[in-house]
Amino acid sequence: MRSIFSHRNDPLDFAVVSGLLILAYTFSLYFSANLMSSVIMYFAVPAAYLCWRRQKNYKKIILASATLGLLLGMGYNIVAEFYGAWITNYNNSILDFRIIGKTPIGDFVWAFLIPFSIIVFYEHFLDDEKVKSISSHWKQAVVAAIFIFLTPVIYFALHPNAKPLPFSYLMAGIISMLPLAGLLFKRRRFVYKLFVISIFYFVLNLLFEISALTLNQWRFPGEYIGWMTFAGVRFPLEEFFLWIIPSTAVFLFCYEMLFDDGK
């Protein structure tokens, strides 16, 4: 536990964000919240609390969150939604406006808040932040992310009638897991940090999954390798094994290698 709680007030902060996680789950179900309200409660509120508690390197965190979320994440999301891996529903005429007919613009807010929340949590509890500067790799990362984002946008704009692909979630998910290969082979000493934070976000992702499916905030209309049922909701195996479990590690590994010091 010493490596987790390196500051005197860390146990209190961890207790508070854990309580906020339970509050987000309870709030969503009790008030039948729409998707954006749940996103704010699960991701924005705990991150805002940790930012208030201790100064962060916001330039690096925001740049990384925009690159990993708004560009890389949304490129992945646009492909997955266009081919029918999942459908999100915000119950709001503005947030549900869909680009290329498939992806609601509300997803862009969500896509930014996911890595922002993860990185803030990581920097607060687990990273010593000895290197304040941004990695020299960030420019190449941004250029690559812009390319990855624009490629599906342009393709689907030119081919709006492309048919849904079977097992699209499986294929897109496997591709998104490629950074983990680099983690396991090149940065094994980094695995422990990712394991610790992944436990917290595993619980967050699972609670969010339960409340979201209960409230019909998203659904899975595609073809999948199998299904699992937990706490009264049913979701694809791909959702559990390619998102709920590994997504936090993927975001953090990319953050460390492309924007932080790689340690």
C-alpha positions as CSV (number, residue, x, y, z in Angstrom):
1,M,0.0,0.0,0.0
2,R,3.0,2.3,0.5
3,S,3.3,2.8,-3.3
4,I,-0.3,3.6,-3.6
5,F,-0.7,6.1,-0.8
6,S,2.5,8.2,-1.2
7,H,1.0,11.4,0.3
8,R,-0.5,11.8,3.7
9,N,-4.0,12.6,2.5
10,D,-4.2,9.9,-0.2
11,P,-6.2,7.5,1.9
12,L,-8.8,10.2,2.4
13,D,-8.9,11.1,-1.3
14,F,-9.2,7.4,-2.3
15,A,-12.1,7.0,0.1
16,V,-13.8,10.1,-1.3
17,V,-13.5,9.0,-5.0
18,S,-14.7,5.6,-4.0
19,G,-17.7,7.2,-2.4
20,L,-18.3,9.3,-5.4
21,L,-18.3,6.1,-7.5
22,I,-21.0,4.6,-5.4
23,L,-22.8,8.0,-5.6
24,A,-22.6,8.0,-9.4
25,Y,-24.2,4.5,-9.5
26,T,-26.9,5.4,-7.1
27,F,-27.6,8.8,-8.7
28,S,-27.9,7.3,-12.2
29,L,-30.4,4.6,-11.2
30,Y,-32.4,6.6,-8.6
31,F,-32.9,9.6,-10.9
32,S,-33.0,7.6,-14.2
33,A,-30.2,9.8,-15.4
34,N,-29.5,10.3,-19.1
35,L,-26.1,9.2,-20.4
36,M,-24.3,12.6,-20.2
37,S,-25.4,13.0,-16.6
38,S,-24.0,9.6,-15.8
39,V,-20.7,10.3,-17.7
40,I,-20.3,13.5,-15.6
41,M,-21.0,11.7,-12.4
42,Y,-18.7,8.7,-13.1
43,F,-15.8,10.6,-14.6
44,A,-15.9,14.3,-14.3
45,V,-16.9,14.7,-10.7
46,P,-14.1,12.4,-9.2
47,A,-11.5,14.0,-11.5
48,A,-12.6,17.5,-10.5
49,Y,-12.2,16.5,-6.8
50,L,-8.7,15.2,-7.3
51,C,-7.7,18.3,-9.3
52,W,-9.0,20.5,-6.5
53,R,-7.1,18.5,-3.9
54,R,-3.7,18.8,-5.6
55,Q,-2.2,20.7,-8.5
56,K,-1.8,18.7,-11.7
57,N,0.2,19.2,-14.9
58,Y,-2.9,20.2,-16.8
59,K,-1.1,21.1,-20.1
60,K,0.2,17.5,-20.4
61,I,-3.1,15.9,-19.1
62,I,-5.3,17.9,-21.4
63,L,-3.1,17.3,-24.5
64,A,-2.9,13.6,-23.8
65,S,-6.7,13.3,-23.1
66,A,-7.5,15.2,-26.3
67,T,-5.2,13.0,-28.4
68,L,-6.1,9.6,-26.8
69,G,-9.8,10.4,-26.4
70,L,-11.0,12.9,-29.0
71,L,-8.7,11.6,-31.8
72,L,-7.7,8.0,-31.2
73,G,-10.6,7.1,-29.1
74,M,-13.2,8.6,-31.4
75,G,-11.6,7.1,-34.4
76,Y,-12.1,3.7,-32.8
77,N,-15.6,4.6,-31.7
78,I,-16.7,5.9,-35.1
79,V,-15.6,2.6,-36.8
80,A,-17.3,0.5,-34.1
81,E,-20.6,2.4,-34.1
82,F,-20.7,2.6,-37.9
83,Y,-20.4,-1.2,-38.1
84,G,-23.0,-1.8,-35.4
85,A,-20.8,-2.8,-32.4
86,W,-23.0,-0.6,-30.1
87,I,-25.4,2.3,-30.1
88,T,-25.4,5.1,-27.5
89,N,-28.5,7.1,-26.5
90,Y,-28.3,10.5,-24.7
91,N,-32.0,11.4,-24.8
92,N,-31.0,14.9,-25.8
93,S,-31.6,16.4,-29.3
94,I,-28.2,18.1,-29.3
95,L,-26.1,15.4,-27.9
96,D,-27.8,12.8,-30.0
97,F,-27.0,14.6,-33.3
98,R,-25.0,12.0,-35.2
99,I,-22.1,12.6,-37.5
100,I,-21.9,10.4,-40.5
101,G,-25.4,9.2,-39.4
102,K,-24.0,7.0,-36.6
103,T,-21.9,8.6,-33.9
104,P,-23.6,11.1,-31.5
105,I,-21.6,14.3,-30.8
106,G,-22.1,13.6,-27.0
107,D,-19.6,10.8,-27.5
108,F,-16.8,13.4,-27.9
109,V,-17.4,14.7,-24.4
110,W,-17.3,11.2,-23.0
111,A,-14.3,10.3,-25.1
112,F,-12.3,13.2,-23.6
113,L,-13.4,12.5,-20.0
114,I,-12.4,8.9,-19.9
115,P,-8.7,9.4,-20.4
116,F,-8.8,12.6,-18.4
117,S,-10.3,10.9,-15.4
118,I,-7.9,7.9,-15.7
119,I,-4.8,10.1,-16.0
120,V,-5.8,12.4,-13.2
121,F,-6.3,9.4,-10.9
122,Y,-3.0,7.9,-12.0
123,E,-1.0,11.2,-11.5
124,H,-2.7,11.7,-8.1
125,F,-2.1,8.3,-6.5
126,L,0.6,6.4,-8.5
127,D,2.9,8.6,-10.5
128,D,5.7,10.6,-8.9
129,E,5.7,13.1,-11.7
130,K,9.4,13.7,-11.5
131,V,9.5,14.8,-15.1
132,K,7.3,17.8,-15.6
133,S,7.9,18.2,-19.3
134,I,5.9,16.5,-22.1
135,S,7.6,13.6,-23.9
136,S,9.3,14.4,-27.2
137,H,7.0,11.8,-28.8
138,W,3.9,14.0,-28.4
139,K,4.0,15.6,-31.9
140,Q,4.3,12.3,-33.7
141,A,1.4,11.0,-31.5
142,V,-0.8,13.9,-32.4
143,V,-0.1,13.6,-36.1
144,A,-0.8,9.8,-36.0
145,A,-4.0,10.3,-34.0
146,I,-5.3,12.9,-36.5
147,F,-4.7,10.5,-39.3
148,I,-6.4,7.7,-37.4
149,F,-9.4,9.9,-36.7
150,L,-9.8,11.4,-40.2
151,T,-9.4,8.1,-42.0
152,P,-12.8,6.6,-40.9
153,V,-14.5,9.9,-41.0
154,I,-13.6,10.4,-44.7
155,Y,-14.2,6.8,-45.6
156,F,-17.6,6.6,-44.1
157,A,-18.6,10.0,-45.5
158,L,-17.7,8.6,-49.0
159,H,-19.4,5.2,-48.3
160,P,-22.4,6.0,-46.1
161,N,-24.2,2.8,-47.1
162,A,-21.4,0.4,-46.0
163,K,-23.0,-2.6,-44.4
164,P,-22.5,-3.6,-40.8
165,L,-19.7,-6.1,-40.3
166,P,-20.2,-9.3,-38.2
167,F,-18.1,-9.4,-35.0
168,S,-17.1,-5.7,-35.5
169,Y,-16.6,-5.3,-31.8
170,L,-14.3,-8.2,-31.7
171,M,-12.2,-7.0,-34.6
172,A,-12.0,-3.4,-33.4
173,G,-11.3,-4.4,-29.9
174,I,-8.4,-6.7,-30.7
175,I,-6.8,-3.9,-32.7
176,S,-7.2,-1.5,-29.8
177,M,-5.4,-4.0,-27.5
178,L,-2.2,-3.9,-29.5
179,P,-0.5,-1.4,-27.2
180,L,-0.7,-4.0,-24.4
181,A,1.7,-6.2,-26.3
182,G,4.3,-3.4,-26.0
183,L,3.5,-3.2,-22.3
184,L,4.0,-6.9,-21.6
185,F,7.2,-7.1,-23.6
186,K,9.0,-3.8,-23.1
187,R,7.6,-2.2,-19.9
188,R,7.0,-5.1,-17.4
189,R,8.0,-2.9,-14.5
190,F,5.1,-0.7,-15.3
191,V,2.6,-3.5,-15.0
192,Y,2.1,-3.2,-11.3
193,K,1.0,0.5,-11.5
194,L,-1.5,-0.4,-14.2
195,F,-2.8,-3.3,-12.3
196,V,-3.5,-1.2,-9.2
197,I,-5.4,1.5,-11.1
198,S,-7.1,-1.0,-13.4
199,I,-8.8,-2.6,-10.3
200,F,-10.5,0.7,-9.5
201,Y,-11.6,1.4,-13.1
202,F,-12.7,-2.2,-13.5
203,V,-15.2,-1.6,-10.7
204,L,-16.2,1.8,-12.2
205,N,-16.7,0.3,-15.7
206,L,-18.7,-2.6,-14.4
207,L,-21.0,-0.3,-12.3
208,F,-21.4,2.0,-15.3
209,E,-22.3,-0.9,-17.5
210,I,-25.0,-2.1,-15.1
211,S,-26.6,1.3,-14.7
212,A,-26.3,2.2,-18.4
213,L,-27.9,-1.0,-19.6
214,T,-30.6,-0.8,-16.9
215,L,-31.4,2.7,-18.2
216,N,-31.0,1.9,-21.9
217,Q,-28.2,4.5,-22.2
218,W,-26.6,2.1,-24.7
219,R,-27.3,-1.2,-26.3
220,F,-25.6,-3.9,-28.4
221,P,-27.3,-4.6,-31.7
222,G,-24.5,-6.5,-33.5
223,E,-23.1,-10.0,-33.7
224,Y,-20.8,-11.1,-30.9
225,I,-18.9,-14.2,-29.9
226,G,-21.1,-14.6,-26.8
227,W,-23.0,-13.0,-24.0
228,M,-22.7,-12.8,-20.2
229,T,-25.3,-11.8,-17.6
230,F,-24.4,-9.9,-14.4
231,A,-26.5,-8.1,-11.9
232,G,-29.6,-8.5,-14.1
233,V,-28.1,-7.0,-17.3
234,R,-26.8,-8.8,-20.4
235,F,-23.8,-7.7,-22.5
236,P,-21.4,-9.2,-25.0
237,L,-18.2,-11.0,-23.9
238,E,-16.3,-8.5,-26.0
239,E,-17.5,-5.7,-23.7
240,F,-16.2,-7.4,-20.7
241,F,-12.9,-8.7,-22.0
242,L,-12.0,-5.9,-24.5
243,W,-13.3,-2.9,-22.6
244,I,-14.2,-3.3,-19.0
245,I,-11.0,-5.1,-18.0
246,P,-8.2,-3.8,-20.2
247,S,-9.2,-0.3,-21.4
248,T,-7.6,1.6,-18.5
249,A,-4.2,-0.1,-19.0
250,V,-4.3,0.7,-22.7
251,F,-5.0,4.4,-22.1
252,L,-2.3,4.7,-19.4
253,F,0.3,2.8,-21.4
254,C,-0.2,5.1,-24.3
255,Y,-0.1,8.1,-22.0
256,E,3.2,7.0,-20.4
257,M,4.9,6.2,-23.7
258,L,3.7,9.1,-25.8
259,F,3.3,12.0,-23.3
260,D,5.0,11.2,-20.0
261,D,8.4,9.7,-19.1
262,G,7.6,6.1,-19.8
263,K,8.1,5.1,-16.2
